[in-house]
Amino acid sequence: MSSIKAFIQKFNFYGWYVVAILFFSCALGVGSRQAFGLFVDPWAQDFGVSVFTISAIASVGWVTNGLAQPIIGKLTDRYGGRQVMGISMLVLGLASVLLVIVSNIWALAFFHSIIISSVVSGIMFTPAAVLIAKWFLKRRGTAMGIVTAGGSIGSMLLIPFMAYLLVLGGWRLSILATAAIMLLIAFPCLVFIVRNSPQELGLKQDGDHGKTKAGSSPQIEAKGPLTIERWPECFRSSPLWLLGGSYVVCGVTTAMVGVHFVPYSTSEGINVSVAAWAFGLLSLLNLIGVLCAGWLSDFMPRKNLLGSIYLIRGVAFVFLAFMPASYGIWVFAAVAGISWLATVPLTSALAAEIYGLKHVGVIVGLLTMAHQFGGAIAVLLAGISFTFLGSYIPAFIAGALLLVFAGFSSLSVSERKVSVRYQPVKIGLN
């Protein structure tokens, strides 16, 4: 009976309610971003512009989103994840409503590329990673894996929902319905359920060791050799550059496939619906991969798992480059799917455990900015490869080679020396 009671207490920890809301928030954020492709043709027709113009709006949005990441991280460190995510969700919902009533392409570009692309970063992984790091220690990887899985669920469920409304009543109805979910459901949940730390409720990380007085000082936390007091100090140590270089490659490869997977398939004579099903398989397996990676990382060095994920994705790109497309896209989806977003919980957890919680928001924001910039460049270069060389294969081969670099870069992190997980007990206020 005591073991059953302990199990119930462990999973009745309030932190898991926070995880659930963050899961929902990331599902909305990722799903709405991934749905951009649904509106390319309708916007081009409605506003009388070319597909290239809409693509340029998307590219500017990627850059804006990347620039916003460290700012969002800094605001989260200073004011708290609950405040940042709540305000961001409110602004995102209102901006989406205003997007529905725009009458020219310049207004569309402003709202999407500047406002929406900026504030969507405030409801996703950067502030979520800060909250998870404060609520969880021993189950940090598992919790962040669940939150990251929200992105997969968002892609799997929100995109078909928005596509159905697009067919039913046009792009304005589709976006307006999503805005209503943000304003009427997600925003109140973030404001009234999420808390910045367990200390606000008189709890401790992971729900362990009973309760503390609500509003008391943060619990004493172990420090590692690279725990920082000022965030610029992180640039002086190698783990940031190793993790950052790997994360750039993550952005390069995920963005390349996210934008060009279907065009590559159709250029090889594969039906659009077949390519979409293959990408759906990737998303489904990604859900499993993210959850498993997060859970496993709580029981083994995270950098070993992270490096292996990059190398597995590299193998997938080799299959995509050299196999006949008719079955190569399916093999790629199966192999790459287990690694797709699995880098997110591992990278953010490593950042928190190497550099401490005080500035984890801005550090994760910097890493995510590098990720987004890598993605923006890759989308452009893959398009150039197809336009001028007549093939995506050079881009896929380049992706495979970069993933080998990313794998060994991640494995080179001296986690046992610099992560607080492996340090002898030495306490101090962070």
C-alpha positions, -999 to 999 in steps of 0.1 A, spaced: 0 0 0 29 24 8 43 19 -27 9 26 -43 6 58 -22 40 69 -32 32 64 -68 0 84 -65 18 112 -47 45 113 -73 21 118 -102 -3 141 -82 25 167 -80 12 201 -92 41 203 -116 24 178 -139 -6 202 -142 19 229 -153 33 204 -178 -2 197 -192 -8 235 -199 26 239 -214 20 209 -236 -12 225 -248 5 259 -254 33 243 -274 7 224 -294 -10 256 -304 23 274 -311 39 247 -333 6 237 -349 -2 272 -360 33 278 -373 34 245 -392 0 254 -408 15 283 -427 17 261 -458 -21 259 -459 -24 296 -466 3 301 -493 -20 297 -523 -51 313 -507 -31 344 -497 -14 346 -531 -48 345 -548 -66 369 -524 -39 395 -524 -28 391 -560 8 383 -553 32 355 -562 40 325 -541 75 339 -539 62 369 -520 44 347 -495 75 327 -491 95 358 -484 70 367 -457 76 333 -442 114 337 -444 113 371 -426 91 355 -400 118 328 -393 144 355 -388 121 376 -366 113 345 -345 150 338 -341 158 373 -330 129 372 -304 141 341 -287 168 355 -264 146 385 -256 118 362 -246 143 342 -225 156 373 -208 121 384 -200 113 350 -186 143 350 -164 133 384 -150 95 383 -148 86 346 -149 74 321 -174 37 325 -164 37 362 -171 56 359 -204 36 330 -218 3 345 -207 9 379 -223 24 363 -254 -7 341 -258 -30 371 -254 -11 392 -280 -9 362 -303 -46 357 -302 -54 394 -307 -29 397 -336 -44 366 -352 -79 383 -350 -64 414 -366 -48 393 -393 -82 381 -403 -94 416 -412 -63 428 -432 -70 441 -467 -36 443 -483 -3 423 -484 17 448 -465 -6 445 -434 -5 407 -437 33 408 -438 35 431 -408 12 410 -386 26 377 -396 63 384 -400 67 409 -372 40 406 -345 29 369 -347 64 355 -355 78 374 -325 52 366 -298 47 329 -308 82 323 -294 67 334 -260 43 305 -259 67 277 -269 99 260 -259 121 288 -245 99 300 -216 86 264 -212 121 252 -206 126 277 -179 94 266 -161 102 229 -164 138 235 -151 123 252 -120 96 226 -114 116 195 -120 150 181 -113 151 143 -113 123 141 -139 134 172 -159 140 152 -191 107 134 -189 87 166 -182 104 185 -211 99 156 -234 61 157 -227 60 194 -233 79 190 -266 56 163 -277 29 189 -277 45 202 -309 39 168 -326 4 167 -314 -2 203 -326 10 193 -361 -10 162 -362 -43 176 -349 -44 214 -354 -33 214 -391 -61 190 -402 -85 211 -381 -74 243 -398 -74 227 -432 -110 215 -427 -121 251 -417 -101 264 -447 -122 243 -470 -154 250 -451 -152 288 -449 -119 301 -461 -86 311 -445 -102 338 -424 -125 314 -406 -96 290 -400 -74 316 -384 -102 331 -364 -112 298 -349 -76 292 -338 -74 327 -323 -106 319 -303 -89 288 -288 -59 309 -279 -79 336 -262 -107 317 -246 -89 285 -235 -51 287 -236 -48 322 -221 -70 316 -190 -52 283 -184 -18 299 -185 -29 327 -162 -48 308 -136 -31 274 -135 6 279 -143 29 290 -115 65 301 -120 80 278 -94 69 252 -68 79 276 -40 49 297 -50 27 269 -37 49 259 -9 63 229 -28 97 216 -38 110 204 -71 96 170 -82 72 172 -52 98 157 -29 105 163 7 72 176 17 62 212 16 79 246 24 63 278 34 46 294 4 64 325 -8 96 315 9 130 318 -7 139 294 -35 152 261 -22 190 257 -20 203 241 -52 235 224 -61 259 243 -83 281 230 -111 316 243 -121 301 264 -149 271 278 -131 270 315 -140 259 347 -123 259 368 -155 246 353 -188 275 366 -210 298 343 -190 284 313 -209 302 324 -241 336 317 -223 330 279 -221 329 252 -247 296 235 -239 276 265 -252 295 264 -285 292 226 -288 255 226 -281 249 257 -302 267 244 -332 247 212 -330 215 231 -326 222 251 -357 224 218 -376 191 207 -360 175 239 -374 191 234 -408 178 198 -412 144 202 -397 136 234 -417 149 219 -449 126 189 -446 97 209 -432 96 232 -463 110 210 -491 99 175 -483 67 176 -502 82 196 -532 110 170 -534 85 142 -534 63 158 -561 94 165 -582 101 127 -581 66 119 -593 50 111 -560 15 123 -553 11 151 -528 -12 131 -506 13 103 -504 40 127 -494 17 142 -468 11 107 -453 48 100 -452 53 133 -433 24 123 -410 43 91 -402 73 112 -393 52 133 -369 37 102 -353 70 86 -347 84 119 -335 58 119 -307 71 85 -295 108 96 -300 104 128 -280 88 110 -250 113 82 -250 143 105 -253 131 127 -225 125 97 -202 157 79 -211 178 110 -205 168 110 -168 187 77 -164 218 82 -186 241 110 -198 220 134 -219 249 142 -243 252 105 -253 216 104 -262 217 137 -280 247 128 -301 231 95 -310 200 113 -321 219 135 -345 238 105 -360 205 86 -365 190 116 -383 222 117 -404 216 81 -415 180 90 -424 193 118 -447 216 93 -464 186 71 -471 167 102 -484 195 112 -507 204 78 -522 173 56 -521 147 58 -549 121 84 -537 91 60 -540 102 42 -508 131 64 -497 106 90 -483 90 62 -461 124 49 -448 134 85 -441 102 92 -422 106 60 -401 142 66 -392 142 104 -389 108 104 -370 123 91 -338 148 119 -337 130 149 -350 122 171 -320 139 149 -295 169 173 -295 147 200 -278 143 185 -242 179 172 -242 195 205 -253 174 227 -229 180 203 -199 218 203 -206 218 241 -207 200 243 -173 222 217 -157 255 232 -170 249 269 -165 223 269 -137 187 282 -135 194 319 -130 198 327 -167 185 295 -183 159 315 -202 183 337 -221 207 308 -228 180 286 -242 168 316 -262 203 321 -277 204 284 -286 170 286 -302 179 317 -321 209 299 -336 185 270 -345 161 294 -362 188 312 -382 201 278 -394 167 269 -405 162 302 -424 194 297 -443 187 261 -451 153 268 -466 169 293 -489 199 271 -499 178 240 -505 156 261 -528 187 273 -547 199 237 -550 167 227 -567 164 259 -588 200 259 -602 211 223 -599 177 207 -606 179 185 -576 175 185 -538 201 157 -534 231 180 -528 212 197 -500 203 163 -484 239 151 -486 251 184 -470 225 178 -443 239 143 -436 274 156 -433 264 183 -410 245 159 -388 277 138 -384 294 170 -372 265 177 -348 266 142 -334 303 143 -325 300 179 -313 273 168 -288 293 138 -277 322 161 -270 304 179 -242 321 169 -209 288 164 -192 302 145 -162 326 173 -155 303 203 -160 267 192 -153 253 196 -118 238 161 -121 273 146 -116 288 169 -91 294 161 -54 269 177 -31 279 213 -28 251 237 -20 247 274 -25 220 299 -35 217 302 -72 
